[in-house]
Structures are given as structure tokens and as C-alpha cells.
Amino acid sequence: MLRVILDIFALIFVFLFPPYITAIFLFVLTFFFTDFLEGVIFAYLIDRIYGSGNIFGFNFPFVFTIIFLILFLISLKLKTVLKFYSRE
């Protein structure tokens, strides 16, 4: 039930707050829950709504999605190294 409530808050964050604040909130949620793959969907929404598609002069529309996937994989590795137990 907590996960659903925080998913709703994350969706509200996508529409009301700047993308970098939402990205920080999603990254915190990846440590709070195991396998928080909903964050990829929210990062995709950020890219579709706010994404300009330009990064370092290249036309690439999925900047936040790729960044979130990388941070998600890093968080999985950190959880195993630090033996961090997530809530579920």
C-alpha cells in the first residue's frame, strides 16, 4: 500500500516539480523499495514532457531514462555491497 501511495506522489512530482527534483525523489525511492522499475516509467514521462532531446550537442531524447537506468543499476549494486535491506 505504501508503494502505491509513493507511486502516486512520484506521478504528482513528474507533473508539478522540475525534472531534477523528481529525479532525486525517484533515486531515493530506488533505495527505499526493491526493484523500483516504476521509476523507469516516470523517467520516460519526464523525457516526454520536459525533454529537449539535446545533450552535449547531440539529439538524444531519452536523457533522464538512461540516467535513471544507470542510477538504478548502481543502487542495486550498492544495496548488495552495503547489505541494505529495502522495504517491500
Backbone bond lengths (Angstrom), bond angles and torsions (degrees), N, CA, C in turn:
res aa  C-N    CA-C-N  psi(-1)  N-CA   C-N-CA  omega(-1)  CA-C   N-CA-C  phi
1 M - - - 1.444 - - 1.536 111.11 -
2 L 1.339 116.15 -39.49 1.457 120.30 178.58 1.525 110.89 -63.28
3 R 1.321 116.22 -37.85 1.462 120.43 -179.77 1.529 111.34 -64.06
4 V 1.312 117.12 -39.98 1.463 121.05 178.89 1.526 110.55 -65.86
5 I 1.313 116.91 -41.90 1.468 120.91 179.13 1.529 110.32 -63.41
6 L 1.321 116.86 -43.66 1.462 119.52 179.26 1.524 111.95 -70.43
7 D 1.333 118.15 -28.75 1.465 120.67 172.70 1.525 110.88 -64.68
8 I 1.310 116.34 -39.96 1.470 119.95 177.25 1.527 110.10 -65.20
9 F 1.341 116.99 -42.33 1.461 120.02 176.10 1.530 111.31 -61.86
10 A 1.332 116.88 -39.34 1.469 120.05 178.69 1.527 110.44 -64.04
11 L 1.314 117.03 -39.10 1.463 120.03 177.30 1.527 110.88 -64.90
12 I 1.322 116.84 -39.32 1.465 120.48 176.21 1.524 110.10 -64.93
13 F 1.336 117.12 -39.66 1.463 121.25 177.42 1.520 110.96 -60.13
14 V 1.339 117.09 -39.29 1.463 120.79 -178.75 1.526 110.59 -59.45
15 F 1.315 116.48 -41.11 1.456 119.52 -174.73 1.530 114.37 -88.16
16 L 1.321 118.58 -24.97 1.462 119.80 -173.39 1.528 115.37 -105.86
17 F 1.314 118.46 -24.33 1.456 120.98 -174.44 1.523 110.73 -111.64
18 P 1.329 116.84 160.86 1.473 119.64 176.75 1.532 110.74 -62.26
19 P 1.323 116.77 154.74 1.471 120.27 -175.90 1.525 114.32 -58.88
20 Y 1.330 117.97 -35.55 1.460 118.22 -177.20 1.528 111.80 -69.89
21 I 1.322 118.22 -32.99 1.471 120.79 176.57 1.527 109.90 -69.53
22 T 1.321 116.30 -41.16 1.462 120.45 177.28 1.521 110.90 -63.63
23 A 1.326 117.23 -39.65 1.461 120.86 179.03 1.529 110.94 -63.54
24 I 1.307 117.33 -39.17 1.470 120.36 177.14 1.520 110.47 -65.10
25 F 1.339 116.65 -43.23 1.467 121.07 178.33 1.534 110.83 -61.83
26 L 1.325 117.43 -41.72 1.464 120.55 178.51 1.522 111.56 -65.98
27 F 1.325 116.60 -37.96 1.460 119.59 178.87 1.520 111.29 -65.58
28 V 1.326 117.24 -38.23 1.465 120.41 175.94 1.529 110.22 -64.19
29 L 1.322 116.97 -39.27 1.460 119.91 179.26 1.528 112.18 -66.70
30 T 1.334 118.26 -27.35 1.460 119.49 177.25 1.527 111.30 -66.31
31 F 1.329 117.31 -30.55 1.452 119.48 175.71 1.523 112.05 -80.66
32 F 1.306 116.26 -26.01 1.456 120.92 -176.84 1.529 112.15 -78.01
33 F 1.328 117.40 -33.79 1.467 122.17 -178.54 1.516 110.35 -119.85
34 T 1.322 114.84 153.46 1.458 119.49 173.45 1.519 108.75 -83.98
35 D 1.303 116.19 139.06 1.461 123.48 177.88 1.525 112.57 50.76
36 F 1.284 116.16 59.47 1.462 121.50 179.73 1.531 109.38 -83.97
37 L 1.319 115.26 71.59 1.459 120.57 -178.42 1.524 112.57 -80.64
38 E 1.328 117.23 -8.73 1.457 118.70 174.10 1.526 110.43 -64.70
39 G 1.311 115.04 -24.91 1.461 119.37 177.98 1.515 112.78 -61.04
40 V 1.330 117.14 -31.00 1.465 120.61 177.09 1.525 109.45 -65.29
41 I 1.321 116.30 -40.52 1.469 120.22 178.24 1.528 110.10 -65.11
42 F 1.327 116.72 -42.81 1.461 119.91 178.81 1.530 111.17 -66.25
43 A 1.322 117.73 -37.87 1.465 120.56 177.20 1.533 110.17 -65.66
44 Y 1.324 116.42 -37.34 1.465 119.90 176.03 1.535 110.59 -63.85
45 L 1.332 116.81 -40.19 1.464 120.22 176.70 1.531 111.27 -62.55
46 I 1.322 116.37 -40.63 1.468 119.80 176.81 1.522 109.97 -59.57
47 D 1.336 116.60 -44.22 1.462 119.94 179.38 1.521 111.78 -63.94
48 R 1.301 117.33 -39.90 1.471 120.43 -179.02 1.524 111.56 -71.07
49 I 1.319 118.10 -35.63 1.459 120.59 -176.51 1.529 111.63 -84.41
50 Y 1.344 117.05 -49.52 1.456 121.18 -171.32 1.520 114.25 -107.88
51 G 1.306 117.57 -12.75 1.461 120.28 -171.71 1.512 113.45 -67.05
52 S 1.315 115.87 131.08 1.454 120.12 177.04 1.524 110.53 -88.32
53 G 1.323 116.01 -22.83 1.450 119.31 179.32 1.504 114.00 87.99
54 N 1.310 118.67 -1.80 1.460 121.13 -179.30 1.511 110.01 -111.32
55 I 1.306 115.55 123.51 1.455 121.31 173.26 1.525 107.42 -137.11
56 F 1.303 115.62 120.33 1.460 123.40 -178.03 1.524 111.92 54.14
57 G 1.333 115.91 34.72 1.458 120.28 177.07 1.518 114.79 85.94
58 F 1.315 118.61 -2.83 1.459 121.89 179.54 1.522 109.79 -101.55
59 N 1.311 116.57 145.51 1.452 121.52 179.63 1.534 108.55 -87.12
60 F 1.325 116.56 98.58 1.461 122.35 -179.31 1.518 108.10 -138.10
61 P 1.350 118.53 109.19 1.469 120.59 -170.94 1.526 116.14 -81.23
62 F 1.323 119.37 -7.19 1.463 120.69 -173.34 1.522 112.66 -113.17
63 V 1.310 116.87 51.31 1.455 122.02 -175.72 1.527 111.24 -67.41
64 F 1.340 117.60 -53.35 1.458 120.44 -177.84 1.525 111.84 -66.67
65 T 1.313 117.60 -32.85 1.457 120.41 179.02 1.524 110.76 -64.54
66 I 1.309 117.02 -46.66 1.471 120.85 179.22 1.522 110.62 -66.73
67 I 1.326 117.20 -42.41 1.469 120.41 178.52 1.522 110.38 -61.28
68 F 1.336 116.86 -43.49 1.455 119.25 -179.68 1.525 111.30 -67.10
69 L 1.328 118.55 -38.37 1.464 119.81 177.11 1.527 111.24 -61.98
70 I 1.317 116.68 -41.27 1.461 120.02 178.04 1.527 110.64 -64.94
71 L 1.337 116.96 -44.86 1.466 120.08 177.98 1.522 111.83 -65.29
72 F 1.319 117.20 -34.35 1.459 121.30 176.86 1.528 110.59 -63.82
73 L 1.321 117.10 -44.66 1.465 120.20 178.13 1.523 111.75 -66.20
74 I 1.325 117.12 -37.54 1.462 120.78 176.33 1.525 110.34 -64.08
75 S 1.336 116.62 -41.36 1.466 119.27 179.99 1.526 111.32 -66.34
76 L 1.329 117.72 -35.34 1.467 119.66 176.47 1.523 110.50 -62.67
77 K 1.320 116.02 -43.04 1.464 120.38 179.14 1.524 110.98 -66.36
78 L 1.330 117.13 -42.24 1.465 120.15 179.12 1.525 112.03 -64.91
79 K 1.315 117.00 -35.89 1.458 119.95 178.62 1.522 111.19 -63.68
80 T 1.325 116.64 -39.04 1.463 118.99 -179.91 1.527 111.14 -74.49
81 V 1.332 117.34 -37.77 1.456 120.35 -179.60 1.524 110.74 -69.10
82 L 1.326 116.25 -44.28 1.461 120.55 -177.38 1.522 112.77 -87.85
83 K 1.343 116.45 -2.86 1.463 122.64 -177.02 1.531 111.03 53.17
84 F 1.320 113.20 48.30 1.468 122.49 -179.85 1.504 108.20 -85.23
85 Y 1.304 116.98 122.50 1.448 120.91 -178.49 1.522 109.30 -97.19
86 S 1.312 115.39 121.35 1.461 120.66 -179.31 1.507 110.71 -87.85
87 R 1.314 114.59 160.81 1.460 120.74 175.91 1.508 109.60 -83.81
88 E 1.268 115.42 153.06 1.463 119.91 176.30 1.474 111.76 -142.55
